[in-house]
Amino acid sequence: MTASPPDTPPAGRLARRATQSRLRRRLGAAARMIAALALVGTVYAAFTPGSPASGQPAPSSDVTAGKSLYDTSCITCHGANAQGVNGRGPSLVGVGSASVEFQVNTGRMPAAGQGPQELQKQPKLSTTEAQQLGAYIESLGGGPQLPPGNDLHSNGNIATGGDLFRVNCSSCHAFGEGGGALSSGKFAPSLAKADDRTIYAAMLTGPQNMPVFGDNQLSPQEKQDIIAYIQNLKSDTSPGGLSIGRIGPVAEGLVIFLVGMVVLIFSALWIAGKS
């Protein structure tokens, strides 16, 4: 019987060494894979905008206050996530803060019921609360925003604004900004008491029956020109005398003709009677 060489390890020891070697290789590969995944994740998080690694900014105080106002004044009709409630109110995601400020500051929202169009009423929320509510809606999906400040007409050109108003606005709001009737019980409101931000928001968002005049239709400067013309109408005198509400040159001419003819006829009859 031939004995095994003294330096040859037993078969069991060789098997254990082989198993341990395979285990170390597998653990090493797993560790390298985990390290690679961690490195890729770190690089991706560092260079991806809005990723959790970059840190989400905390909601501003206006957004927080606006959400509180929304939960008490708007949630019934527009839903918990402002996505609308069927038969009650549309989604507000993407409408922007400009639309919210217009509707709230003119008292059209919150609405008491649904009709041909919402009427302007005494606002239930303050201007500051309307801006906070707008900030919250803006945070949900973006949308049109008003420029800062309350004076949005001082840099406008009145003459240019008049041309733009007659082309884009007078067919509904009349030449003298007095408004007019539309179809199906709807109407274009008077602009006599509208402030700069209300007019700008209406052009920017197109509430109810009004078309939207985005910045690609009317530039911000052209919007200021129109507002300058509208505000000038409120203080502009009528050099020709009584303006008859500035209802337009044709209507005013007709009134003058009819009144003049009646005066002439009565004057002729009075002179004939005296003679």
C-alpha positions in Angstrom: 0.0 0.0 0.0 1.5 3.4 -1.1 1.3 6.3 1.4 0.3 9.8 0.3 3.0 12.4 0.2 3.4 14.3 3.5 2.9 17.7 1.8 -0.4 16.8 0.1 -3.5 18.2 2.1 -6.4 15.9 2.7 -9.3 16.1 0.1 -11.7 17.6 2.7 -9.3 20.5 3.4 -9.0 21.2 -0.3 -12.8 21.3 -0.7 -13.2 23.7 2.2 -10.5 26.0 0.7 -12.2 25.9 -2.7 -15.6 26.7 -1.1 -14.1 29.6 0.9 -12.4 30.9 -2.2 -15.6 30.9 -4.2 -17.4 32.6 -1.3 -14.8 35.3 -1.0 -15.0 35.9 -4.8 -18.8 36.2 -4.6 -18.7 38.5 -1.6 -16.1 40.6 -3.4 -18.2 40.9 -6.5 -21.3 41.8 -4.5 -19.3 44.5 -2.6 -18.0 45.9 -5.9 -21.5 45.9 -7.4 -23.0 47.7 -4.4 -20.2 50.3 -4.4 -20.7 50.9 -8.1 -24.4 51.3 -7.7 -23.9 53.7 -4.8 -21.4 55.7 -6.9 -23.8 55.9 -9.8 -26.7 56.9 -7.6 -24.7 59.6 -5.9 -23.6 61.1 -9.2 -27.1 60.9 -10.6 -28.6 62.6 -7.5 -26.0 65.3 -7.6 -26.6 66.3 -11.2 -30.3 65.7 -11.5 -32.4 68.9 -10.9 -35.0 68.5 -8.2 -33.7 65.2 -7.0 -34.0 64.4 -3.3 -30.2 64.6 -3.0 -30.3 68.3 -4.0 -32.8 69.0 -1.3 -36.4 70.1 -1.8 -37.1 73.7 -0.7 -39.6 74.1 2.1 -42.9 75.6 1.1 -43.0 79.4 1.5 -45.2 81.0 4.0 -47.5 82.2 1.3 -47.9 78.7 -0.1 -48.6 77.4 3.4 -51.1 80.1 4.1 -52.7 79.6 0.7 -53.2 75.9 1.3 -55.0 76.7 4.6 -57.3 79.1 2.7 -57.9 76.6 0.0 -58.9 73.9 2.5 -61.5 76.2 4.0 -62.8 78.1 0.9 -62.2 76.1 -2.2 -61.8 72.4 -1.5 -65.6 71.6 -1.7 -65.8 72.5 -5.4 -62.2 72.0 -6.6 -61.2 68.9 -4.7 -58.5 68.0 -2.3 -55.7 68.2 -4.8 -57.3 71.0 -6.9 -58.0 68.5 -9.6 -61.7 69.5 -9.8 -64.9 67.9 -8.8 -67.3 66.7 -11.5 -70.4 68.9 -11.7 -69.0 71.4 -9.2 -65.7 73.0 -10.2 -62.9 72.5 -12.8 -59.3 71.6 -12.1 -57.1 74.4 -11.0 -53.8 72.6 -11.8 -51.9 74.8 -14.3 -54.3 77.8 -14.2 -51.6 79.9 -12.4 -51.8 82.6 -9.8 -53.0 85.3 -12.2 -56.3 83.5 -12.7 -56.8 83.0 -9.0 -56.1 86.6 -8.2 -58.6 87.8 -10.8 -61.4 85.5 -9.7 -60.9 86.1 -6.0 -60.2 89.9 -6.1 -63.3 90.5 -8.2 -65.5 88.4 -5.9 -66.4 85.9 -8.6 -64.9 83.2 -6.4 -65.9 81.6 -4.1 -69.0 81.2 -6.2 -72.5 80.7 -4.7 -73.8 78.7 -7.6 -73.4 78.1 -11.3 -74.9 80.3 -14.0 -74.2 81.7 -17.5 -71.2 83.5 -16.0 -70.0 84.5 -12.6 -70.9 88.1 -11.5 -68.5 90.5 -9.9 -69.2 90.9 -6.2 -67.7 92.2 -3.1 -64.6 90.0 -2.5 -64.7 87.6 0.5 -60.9 87.5 0.8 -58.4 90.3 1.1 -55.9 91.1 -1.7 -53.1 89.5 0.4 -55.2 86.3 0.9 -55.9 86.2 -2.8 -52.1 86.3 -3.5 -51.5 83.6 -0.9 -54.1 81.4 -2.5 -52.6 82.1 -5.9 -49.2 81.1 -4.6 -50.5 77.8 -3.5 -52.2 77.0 -6.8 -49.1 78.2 -8.6 -47.1 75.6 -6.6 -49.3 72.8 -7.8 -48.7 73.1 -11.6 -47.4 76.5 -12.5 -49.2 78.8 -14.9 -49.5 82.5 -15.8 -48.3 85.0 -13.2 -48.9 88.7 -12.9 -45.9 91.1 -12.9 -45.1 92.7 -9.5 -46.6 96.0 -8.5 -50.0 97.7 -8.8 -49.0 100.3 -11.4 -49.0 98.5 -14.7 -49.9 101.4 -17.0 -47.5 104.3 -16.4 -45.0 103.0 -18.9 -47.7 102.4 -21.5 -48.3 104.3 -24.7 -51.9 105.7 -24.7 -52.1 106.1 -28.5 -50.8 102.6 -29.2 -53.1 101.2 -26.5 -56.0 102.9 -28.2 -55.3 101.2 -31.5 -54.9 97.8 -29.8 -58.1 98.3 -27.7 -60.2 99.1 -30.8 -58.9 96.1 -32.6 -59.0 93.5 -29.8 -61.4 94.7 -27.1 -64.0 97.2 -28.3 -66.1 94.6 -30.1 -67.2 93.3 -26.6 -66.4 96.1 -24.1 -67.5 98.9 -26.5 -65.4 101.9 -27.5 -66.0 103.6 -24.2 -65.2 100.6 -22.0 -68.8 100.3 -20.9 -69.2 96.7 -21.7 -72.0 95.0 -23.7 -74.3 92.1 -24.1 -73.2 88.7 -25.5 -75.1 85.6 -26.4 -76.8 83.1 -24.0 -77.3 85.6 -21.2 -73.6 86.5 -21.0 -72.0 89.9 -21.2 -68.7 91.7 -21.3 -68.4 93.8 -18.1 -67.6 97.4 -17.8 -64.0 98.4 -17.3 -64.8 101.7 -15.6 -63.8 100.4 -12.1 -61.2 97.8 -13.0 -57.7 98.4 -11.7 -54.4 97.6 -13.5 -53.9 94.1 -12.1 -57.4 93.1 -12.8 -57.2 94.1 -16.4 -53.8 92.6 -16.9 -55.0 89.3 -15.3 -58.1 89.2 -17.5 -56.0 89.6 -20.7 -53.5 87.0 -19.5 -55.9 84.3 -18.4 -59.1 84.9 -20.5 -61.8 84.4 -17.8 -65.2 83.1 -18.8 -66.1 84.3 -22.3 -62.9 86.4 -22.8 -60.2 85.1 -25.1 -56.7 84.5 -23.8 -54.2 87.2 -24.8 -50.9 85.4 -23.9 -47.6 87.1 -24.4 -47.4 85.6 -27.9 -50.6 87.5 -28.8 -50.1 90.7 -26.9 -46.6 91.4 -25.4 -46.3 92.6 -21.8 -45.6 96.1 -23.2 -48.8 96.0 -25.4 -50.8 94.9 -22.4 -49.5 98.0 -20.5 -50.4 100.1 -23.5 -54.0 98.9 -23.5 -54.2 99.5 -19.7 -52.8 103.0 -20.1 -55.5 103.7 -22.7 -58.3 102.3 -20.5 -57.2 104.2 -17.4 -56.9 107.4 -19.5 -60.5 107.1 -20.6 -61.6 107.4 -17.0 -60.1 110.9 -16.6 -60.1 112.1 -20.2 -62.5 114.9 -20.9 -64.8 115.1 -24.0 -63.7 118.2 -26.0 -66.8 118.0 -28.2 -69.2 118.3 -25.2 -71.5 115.7 -23.9 -70.1 112.2 -24.7 -73.4 110.2 -24.3 -71.4 107.5 -22.5 -69.0 107.2 -25.4 -71.2 104.6 -27.0 -69.5 105.1 -30.4 -69.4 107.7 -33.2 -72.2 106.2 -35.2 -74.6 105.9 -32.3 -73.7 109.4 -31.0 -74.2 110.9 -34.5 -77.6 109.3 -34.8 -78.6 110.7 -31.4 -77.4 114.1 -32.4 -79.3 113.9 -35.7 -82.6 112.8 -34.1 -82.4 115.3 -31.3 -81.4 118.0 -33.7 -84.3 117.2 -36.1 -86.8 117.2 -33.2 -85.5 120.6 -32.0 -85.7 122.0 -35.5 -89.3 120.7 -36.0 -90.5 122.1 -32.7 -88.7 125.4 -33.4 -90.4 125.6 -36.8 -93.8 124.9 -35.3 -93.3 127.4 -32.5 -92.2 130.1 -35.1 -95.2 129.3 -37.3 -97.6 129.5 -34.3 -96.2 132.9 -33.3 -96.5 134.3 -36.8 
